[in-house]
Amino acid sequence: MSKESDNGNLSAYPLNADQTYSPSCDGLTKRELFAALAMQGLIICPGISSEAIARTSVREADLLLKELAK
């Protein structure tokens, strides 16, 4: 597994209710959060199918994780 894949599976918000760090917190992973943010920007583009938006959002999230791993 690559470094960006490992990083992408980490919690985007790794805090417990008492604000202490917990790498196993439930919720969105970094990859899911980045893809959702990319989707927000792409969804307003006219003429792009939902499937293309979803694929592109995940691809962009993976590219960002790869860049951040450098």
N, C-alpha and C positions, 0 to 999 in steps of 0.2 A: 504494500500500500504506500502511496506517495505521501510526502509531507503535507501537501495541500489537502489531500483526502483525509488525512488524520485531523488536520486543523478544521476542515469543513464539518466534521462530525462532532466537534465540541459544541457545547451549549453556547448560544448567543448571549444569554443572560445567566451566567453561572453563580447566582447568589441564592442562598436559602432564604426563608422568611425572616430569619434573624440577621440578614445582610452579611452572612459569612460565605466565603467561597466554597463552592461545591461543583467539581467538574462533571458530576453525574446528574445535575438538575434536569428535570423534565422540561419540555418546551421546545422551541425552535432551535435547530442547529444553526451554526453560522452559514452553512450552505443554503439552508432553507430561507433564512432571513435575507441574504444577499439576492437570492433568486426572486423573492417577493418584492424587494426594492427595485430590482431591474424591471420586473413585470409592471410596476406602477408607471414607469416611464414609457414602456412600450405599448401599453394598453390604449393609449390615446392616439396612436398612429392609425390613420384610416387605411383600410384595405389589407390589414394583416390578420390572418386567421388566428383563432385562439390557440390552435396547435402550434403554429409558428411562434407565437408569443411565449408559450410555455417552454418550447425547446430552446429558444434564444435566451430566455431568462436564466435557465439552468446553465447554458453554455457560458454566459457572461459571469455568473456566480463562480463557476469553476476557474475561469480565467483570472478573476480577482483573487481567489484563494491561491492560485499558482504564483501570481505576482507578489502577494503578501508573504509567501513562504521563502522568498529570495532573501 
